[in-house]
C-alpha cells in the first residue's frame, strides 16, 4: 500500500508510491516528526501502538522535541529513547596534533 494523497507532502524527498508496509519504520518516523492531527489519526489506524513505540525508542531521525513528546505519550523513561540518550559518556580527547 502506498501513502494516502494527503500524506504525500510529508514525503517530499522520496517516490510518493512508497510502500507503507515495507518501509513502515520510515513512514511512522516521518509522520511522527512532521504530521498533523489527520496524519496522526491515519498513523494510529494503520500501525500498531507497538510499532509506533518501537520507532520512538529506536529512531535516530526524530528531533529531541518530537522524541520528548512521544516519550511522554508512551510513558517511557528518557534512557529508553535512543535519540534522547547522551551520545557518549566517554571523555573526549583531542586527536589533532600541532
C-alpha positions, -999 to +999 in steps of 0.1 A: +000+000+000+013+035-008+008+066+013-025+083+010-026+115-011-029+138+019+004+124+033+024+129+001+038+164+012+054+147+042+075+125+017+088+153-004+122+136-009+110+101-020+087+085-045+052+091-035+044+055-042+065+044-012+052+011+002+039+017+037+042-019+047+077-024+035+090+009+048+068+011+079+096+024+102+104+053+079+068+061+073+060+062+111+091+082+118+082+108+091+046+112+103+056+115+139+081+142+130+061+163+105+025+151+107-007+169+118-038+155+135-052+140+103-019+122+096-016+110+132-051+096+131-042+077+099-009+065+116-027+051+147-053+034+124-027+019+101+000+007+125+000-009+160+010+011+191+039-014+194+053-004+160+049+033+168+065+029+202+094+009+186+101+038+162+100+063+192+125+041+211+149+032+182+148+061+158+178+083+155+159+105+130+134+122+154+142+156+168+146+159+205+113+179+207+094+152+189+110+123+208+103+140+241+066+145+231+062+108+222+083+096+252+057+113+274+028+099+254+041+063+258+053+070+293+089+060+286+120+068+305+144+092+288+171+064+286+146+042+267+145+067+238+176+063+216+178+099+203+175+113+238+204+094+252+238+110+255+259+100+226+288+091+248+298+092+284+334+088+275+359+116+279+367+132+246+403+135+235+420+159+212+431+139+181+447+168+163+484+174+167+500+207+160 
